[in-house]
Amino acid sequence: MLRIDEELSAAARFPAAPSRSNHRSQLTIYFSYTGELQSYSWFDAPSEVFYGAAQPERRFIAPVGGPACFRGSHPSRLGIIVSNPPGPNSISGVVVNDSTGQPVAGAIVLLEQPDASGIDRVVRSETTASDGSFAFVALMPGNYDVVTAASVTSSSGVTSTSATTVTLLVPPNTTLSRIPLVPQFVNPVPTGKPIGIGATVTTSGLGGVPISADVKLSALQGVGPQGTSPSVVTIPTFTGSTPVVSTAAGPACPAGTACADYELFVPSALPVWGTFNPAGTQYRIPPGHPVEFLYLIEGRAFVRGGNTPDCTPSSQFAPVIAGTLPAFIPNLNFVGCQ
């Protein structure tokens, strides 16, 4: 690992670091400054410009392949850390708070690909490290969607929840240098906590007899340009969620059914999204005020203790509109279970 730390009076230009093992190294650049930082840029992404008061340390990740350039009007401290890359056929990156540029630790990052029905299914999942970084290695060829969200409670007990950020069509051997997370917008009062979507699942067999089943639950949202068919992605669920429930007969169940209650805690917002661009991904951020948003809750029924689909049909969907309107959450009722 190579580390460079330097005081700057006006401008700095760091040379490219050597590649290692025939793969480009990973470059982490961090900086803090006491006055105005006019701009910074690096070889593989567009410049970013900052004006204003002193800022705490910022940090981003980019693969090494050329010089990094900084220019500031007051003394600043910059640093570079060059480390080994995640490896071939990998997707890595760093998740940051869009407002402050600070890394977000504990964010959920899902790697997804569409199934035969066109719904994105989770292929891998990671949680970001203290520096906001993540890496998926040894990937199969093909494009992936990177789906990120966070709901983090501070030591003082304050919860901050972000809207989901979706980066579409990311190829392997890519480093996403800056995935932005923006605050969710909650109505009527911004508590910072995720929204809870919960209802009851029932399962029954032919003739209306209770049949137990395992039901896997997902929260889906659509992203993409208006006027086009959206990409339907699986949204990360937070602590306290019950993404899998097992139904059982009991006095609380409707007659002739086995039942179970579920709840999914998810961001209370429209998603942020952008299609990957090696020259710099542009993300579309929703309005900064409460709006209606749609979740599609999917339930998939399976034979207890296995992965064999059960019931007819084996998948059901419940649309949930939330935001500025009270949410109505329908139950999922499976029939024809074995």
N, C-alpha and C positions, 0 to 999 in steps of 0.2 A: 504494500500500500504506500502510495506517495502522497504526502501532505505538504501543501504550500500555504503559508500564512503571511500576509504582507500588509503594512500600513500604506495607504495611498494618499497622495496630496492632490492629485488632479485626475489621473487616468491610469489604467493598468491594462496590460495585454499579456495574457498567459499563453505560452505556446502549447501546441497540441501534445498530449501525452502519447507515448508509444503504445501500439496495440500489443496484446499478449495472446499467445496461443492461437494466432490467426483469427482472433475475434476482438472486436473493439472493446476496450475497457469501459467501465462505467465511471462517469465523472459526476461528482457531487460538488456543487459550488455553493458556498454560503457567504453571506455578507451582512454587516450591520453598518450604520453610518450615522454621523452626528448632525448632518445638515441635509441638503438636497442631493439626492442621487439623480443625475440627469437621465441616464439610460443605462441599460446593459443589454448585451446581445451575445449569442454564442453561435457557433458554426451551423447548427442544424435546426434552428428555430428562429422565429421573428424576434425583433427587439421588443423589450418592454420598457416603458418610460414611467418614472415616478417623480412627482414633485410634492413637496410638503415637508412636514416636520420629521424629526429624527425617527427612525424605525428600529424595532428589534431585529434580531437575526432572521434573515430569510434564507431559504434553502431550496434548491431544485436539483434534479438529476437529469443528465444527458449523456449519451454515449460519446466517447472521445473520437474526434475525427478532424479537428481543426482548432483554431485559436478561439479563446473566449475573451471578449472585450468589455471593459467597464469604463464608465466615465462619471465622475462626481465633482461637485463644486466645493466640497468640504472633505477633510480627511475621513477616510473610511477604512474599515478592516475587511479584507476579502480572504477567502480561503478556498482551496481546492483539495478534494480528496479523490484520488484515483484508485479504484479497487477492481478486483477481478470481475468480469461480467457474469451474469447468472448462467450463461452457457448457451449453446445453440438451441434453436427452436424454442425460444423463451419469450414471454411477454412480461415486462417489468415496468415499474414506474413509481411515482410518488403522489400522494393525495394531500392537497393543501386546502386551507381555509381561503376561499376566494377573496375575502375582504382584507385579510392580514398577510396572506402568503405563508403563514405558519403551517408546518406539517401537522397532519391530523393522525394521531395515534389511535389505534383501536377501531378504525373504520373497517367495514366489511367490504370485501372486493370479491365479486362473483365473475367467473369466466363462463360464458354461455354460448351455445350454438342452437340454431333452430332444429326442431324435430320434424317429422314428416307432415305434421299439421301446421307448421310455421311458427310454433310457440318456442321461444328461447328456453332451453333447459340448462340447468347448472351442470357444468362439466367439472369445474374445480372451484374451491373457495379458499380465501386467505383473509387474515386480519393484518392490518398495517402495523409495522413496527413503530418504535418511538420517534423515528425520523420520518414517518409517513410512507415508508417504502414497502413494496411488495414485489414478489416475483413468482411467476408460474413457469416451470421448466419442463423440458422433454415433451413438448406439445406435438400433436399430430398436425400435418399440413391442413391448411384451411383458415378462413377468417373467423375471428371470435368477437363477441360483444363483451365489453368490460363494464360491469354494473357495480356502482359504488354508492354506499350510504353510511351514515354514522349517527349514533345516538349515544353520547358520552356524558357521564355524570362526573362532575369535578369533586375534589376532596371536600368542598364546602356544600355539596349536595345540589348544585345547580346542574340541570340537564340541558344539553344543547343537541338538537336533532337537525340534520341536514335533509334537504330534498335529495332524491336519488339522482346521480349523474351517470349517464349512459354514453359510452364511447363505442360507436358502431364500426364494424368491419375492420378490426385490428388484426394484421397479419403477424405470424411468429417473427422472432428476431426484431421486436419493436420495444423501444423504451418510451413510455408516456411520461414526458418530463414534468407535466403539471396537470393533474386532474382536479378541477375546482369543485369544492363543495360549498353550496350556498344555503342559508337558513331556510327551514320550512316556514310556511305561512299558515298560522293556525287561527281559526275563528272560534269564539269571539276574542279570546285573550291569548297572546303568544306565551304559552307556558313553557315551551321548549321540549315538551314531551311528545313522543309519537302518538299517533291515533291508534286506538284499539278497534279492530273489526272482528266481531265474534257472533256466533250463532250456533245452531244445533245441526248435527248430521244424524240422519236416521238410515237404517238399512233393514231390508226385509226380503224374504224369499217368496217363491211362488205360493199363492194361497194366503198371503198376508201373515206369515209367521216370522218371528224375530230371527234374524241371522246376523251373527257378529262378523265384522270385517275391519280391516285396517284402512284408514282413509288418509291419504297424503294431501295436504292443503297448501296452495300457493296463492300469492297475491300478484296479479299481473297488471301491467300498464302498457299503453301503446306510445311509441315515440316515432317521430319522423315529420317531414314537411306536410303542411296542410294540402289536401287535394290528392294525396297519395295513400296507398295502403300502408298503415303503420307497422313498424316492427313491434311485436308483442314480447316483452321481456319479463323475466321473473324478478321481482323486487326483493331485496334483502329484508328479512324479518329480524326484530330485535329481541333482547332478553325478555323472557316471560311468554313468548309465543309458543303455540302448540302446533307445529307443522305436521305432526302425525298424531292421529287419535285412533283408538280402538273402540268400536261400538260394543255395547253389551245391553242385554235386556234388563229392565228395571222398572220400578213403579213410576218414575218420572218420565218414562218414554211414552210417546203416543202408542195407542193400542196396536199390537201386531208388529212392532218394530224394536230393534236394538238401537241405542242412541249414544251420543257423546257430544259434549260441548267443546268448541274450539275458540281460540282467539289468536289473531295475528297482529303484532304491533309493527307498524310501518310508518314511513314519513307522511305527514299531512300536507301534501303539496303535489303539484305537477312536476314531472321530472325535468331535469336539465339534460340536454343531449347534444351530441355532435358526431359527425362522421369523420373517422380518422383521416388525417391528411399529414403526410410526412413533413410538409413545410410548416405545419402548425395547425392543430385542430381548433376550429372555431365552435364554441359551445353556445347554444341558444338557451337563455335563462328566462324563466317565466316571469310574469309581472310580480312586482314586490308588494303585493297586497293579497288578502284572502280571495280565492276564486273557487268555483266548483271544480272538482276533479273526479275522475272515474277510476275505480279499481274493479277488476274482474277477479272474483274469488273462484278458484278452481279446486274441485275435489276429485281425487282419483281413488277408486275403491280397489282393494286387493284382498285376496284370500288371506286370512289371519296367519301371520308369521312367515309370509312369502312375498314374492314379486309377481304372482300370477294375477292378472286383472280379474275383477269380480263385478258382478251386478250388470244390469242391462238398462242403459249404457253404463260403462265403467267410469266415465267422466261426466261431471256436471259443472255448470258455471252459474255464479250469482253476481250480477252487476251491483255495485255499490257506488252511489254518488254521494260525495261528502264535500266539506269545505264550508261554504256559506249557508248550506242547507242541512237540516237534520238528516242523518244517514238512516236509511232503511236497509236492513240486512236480512235477506231471505234465507231460510234454512235450505240445506241440501238433503234431498230425499231420494235415496237409492232403492231400487226395487229389483226383483229378479236375481237376488244374490244367492250364492250356492252355500 
